């Protein structure tokens, strides 16, 4: 209790000084937060690179990936999720979406082979794949997962489908199960009322590989049933 008084007093002094300078403390706080998020997103975006790798037989291949090792990806997403949780009601600028979207893209571009982007923290595939398989859990449970980008970029859900195909299978199976249990279901009405379904359909249109995977899954399921 004794240590809390000076901090509260210092806060009041800072607020008073900002008021005299015609600054709103909340606006200053939002500006600091916006600068922090923009810096983090820029750093994650700059971690991706593209280069040409040459093999011993003089063949060339294009390597696109992130310099963040698979070992660090899970901690990266968890850190972003923790920051999003601390934002709370102050997330008026969509910072949670920007952070998690950038983190998912970085995890998706993380190198799977040491020869592409050598890193001292690199793990072998067998060890890293088990750990990286749980990264998507932090994203799918966040409200921003159901948001479609307004700038024409690839939705986070599509990134996760490529990152973990079991998520695509789960999304499609939930829709199919609902359609089977409700034979008189009006798809047009459901797509209008259910944001989650509408987002899934739009993401399928945006991703031809996911659309082909959906067709294959439905074919297998219909043959099995």
C-alpha positions in Angstrom: 0.0 0.0 0.0 2.9 2.4 0.8 4.5 1.9 -2.6 1.2 2.5 -4.5 0.8 6.1 -3.4 3.9 7.5 -5.1 3.0 5.7 -8.4 -0.6 7.2 -8.2 0.8 10.6 -7.4 3.3 10.4 -10.3 0.4 9.4 -12.6 -1.6 12.4 -11.5 1.4 14.7 -12.1 1.9 13.3 -15.6 -1.8 13.7 -16.5 -1.7 17.3 -15.2 1.4 18.1 -17.3 -0.2 16.5 -20.4 -3.4 18.5 -19.8 -1.4 21.8 -19.6 0.3 20.8 -22.9 -3.2 20.2 -24.4 -2.5 16.4 -24.7 -5.1 13.9 -23.7 -3.4 11.1 -21.6 -5.6 8.5 -23.3 -4.6 9.7 -26.7 -0.9 9.6 -25.7 -1.4 6.0 -24.5 -3.1 5.0 -27.7 -0.3 6.6 -29.7 2.4 4.7 -27.8 0.4 1.5 -28.2 0.0 2.1 -31.9 3.7 2.7 -32.3 4.5 -0.5 -30.4 2.2 -2.6 -32.6 3.4 -1.1 -35.8 7.0 -1.7 -34.8 6.3 -5.3 -34.0 4.4 -5.9 -37.2 7.2 -4.3 -39.3 9.8 -6.4 -37.6 7.9 -9.6 -38.3 7.3 -8.6 -41.9 11.0 -7.8 -42.4 12.0 -11.2 -41.1 10.8 -12.8 -44.4 13.2 -12.9 -47.3 13.6 -14.4 -50.7 16.8 -15.6 -52.3 18.1 -18.0 -54.9 20.0 -21.1 -53.6 22.4 -23.1 -55.7 22.9 -26.8 -55.2 26.1 -28.8 -55.8 25.0 -29.7 -59.3 24.5 -26.0 -60.2 20.8 -26.2 -60.1 18.9 -23.2 -58.7 15.9 -23.0 -56.5 13.9 -20.1 -55.1 13.8 -20.0 -51.3 11.2 -17.9 -49.6 11.0 -18.0 -45.8 11.3 -16.3 -42.5 14.5 -15.9 -40.5 12.6 -16.9 -37.3 13.4 -20.5 -36.4 10.7 -23.1 -35.8 11.8 -23.2 -32.2 10.9 -19.6 -31.6 7.6 -19.5 -33.5 5.5 -20.9 -30.7 6.9 -18.4 -28.2 6.4 -15.7 -30.8 2.7 -16.4 -31.2 2.2 -16.8 -27.4 3.8 -13.4 -26.8 1.6 -11.8 -29.4 -1.5 -13.4 -27.9 -0.5 -12.2 -24.4 -0.1 -8.7 -25.7 -3.4 -8.9 -27.4 -5.0 -10.0 -24.1 -3.5 -7.0 -22.3 -4.9 -4.7 -24.8 -8.4 -5.4 -23.6 -11.0 -2.8 -24.5 -8.3 -0.4 -25.8 -8.0 -2.4 -29.0 -9.9 0.2 -31.1 -7.5 0.1 -34.0 -7.6 -3.6 -34.7 -4.2 -4.2 -33.2 -5.0 -7.7 -32.2 -5.8 -8.6 -35.8 -2.5 -7.0 -37.1 -0.4 -8.8 -34.5 -1.8 -12.2 -34.9 -2.0 -12.0 -38.6 1.7 -11.1 -38.8 2.6 -13.8 -36.3 0.8 -16.5 -38.3 2.5 -15.5 -41.5 5.9 -15.6 -39.8 5.2 -19.1 -38.4 4.0 -20.3 -41.9 7.2 -19.0 -43.5 9.4 -20.5 -40.8 12.1 -22.6 -42.5 11.7 -26.4 -42.3 15.2 -27.2 -43.5 18.4 -25.8 -42.0 20.0 -25.3 -45.5 17.5 -22.6 -46.4 18.1 -20.2 -43.5 20.9 -21.5 -41.2 20.2 -20.7 -37.6 22.0 -21.8 -34.4 18.6 -22.4 -32.8 17.3 -24.7 -35.5 15.7 -28.0 -34.5 15.3 -31.1 -36.6 12.0 -31.7 -38.3 10.9 -34.5 -36.0 11.3 -32.3 -32.9 10.1 -29.0 -34.3 7.0 -30.3 -36.0 5.5 -31.7 -32.8 6.0 -28.3 -31.1 4.8 -26.2 -33.9 1.6 -28.2 -34.3 0.0 -26.3 -31.4 0.7 -22.8 -32.6 -2.7 -22.5 -34.3 -4.5 -23.0 -31.0 -3.6 -19.5 -29.9 -5.1 -18.0 -33.1 -8.3 -20.0 -33.6 -9.6 -19.1 -30.2 -9.1 -15.4 -30.7 -12.1 -13.3 -32.0 -10.0 -11.8 -34.8 -9.9 -15.2 -36.3 -13.4 -14.6 -37.7 -12.4 -11.2 -39.3 -11.8 -10.8 -43.0 -9.1 -8.3 -44.0 -10.3 -5.1 -45.6 -7.1 -4.5 -47.6 -7.4 -7.6 -49.8 -4.7 -9.6 -48.0 -4.9 -13.3 -47.3 -7.2 -14.1 -44.3 -5.5 -15.7 -41.3 -7.7 -18.7 -41.6 -6.3 -19.5 -45.0 -2.7 -19.3 -43.6 -3.7 -21.7 -40.8 -5.3 -24.1 -43.3 -1.9 -24.4 -45.0 -0.1 -24.5 -41.7 -2.3 -27.2 -40.2 -4.6 -29.0 -42.6 -6.5 -30.6 -39.7 -8.1 -27.1 -39.1 -9.6 -27.2 -42.6 -10.9 -30.7 -42.0 -12.5 -29.6 -38.7 -14.1 -26.5 -40.3 -15.6 -28.5 -43.1 -16.8 -31.4 -40.9 -18.7 -29.0 -38.7 -20.5 -27.5 -41.6 -21.2 -31.0 -43.1 -22.4 -32.4 -39.7 -24.9 -29.5 -39.4 -26.2 -30.0 -42.9 -26.7 -33.7 -42.3 -28.5 -33.3 -39.0 -30.8 -30.6 -40.5 -32.0 -31.9 -43.9 -34.3 -28.9 -44.4 -31.5 -26.5 -43.8 -31.5 -23.4 -46.1 -27.9 -22.8 -47.0 -28.6 -19.3 -48.3 -30.2 -18.3 -45.0 -27.5 -19.9 -42.9 -24.7 -18.3 -44.9 -26.4 -14.9 -44.3 -26.9 -15.5 -40.6 -23.7 -17.3 -39.7 -20.5 -15.2 -40.0 -18.3 -18.2 -39.4 -19.8 -20.1 -42.4 -19.6 -17.1 -44.6 -15.9 -16.6 -43.7 -15.1 -20.2 -44.5 -16.7 -20.0 -47.9 -14.9 -16.8 -48.8 -11.6 -18.3 -47.6 -12.2 -21.4 -49.8 -12.8 -19.0 -52.8 -9.5 -17.2 -52.0 -7.5 -20.5 -51.8 -7.6 -22.9 -54.7 -5.5 -25.5 -52.9 -7.9 -25.5 -50.0 -10.9 -25.7 -52.4 -9.3 -28.8 -54.0 -8.7 -30.3 -50.6 -12.3 -29.7 -49.7 -13.5 -31.5 -52.8 -11.2 -34.4 -52.0 -12.4 -34.6 -48.4 -16.1 -34.5 -49.4 -15.6 -37.2 -52.1 -14.0 -39.5 -49.5 -16.7 -38.8 -46.9 -19.5 -39.4 -49.3 -18.0 -42.7 -50.5 -17.6 -43.7 -46.8 -21.2 -42.9 -45.9 
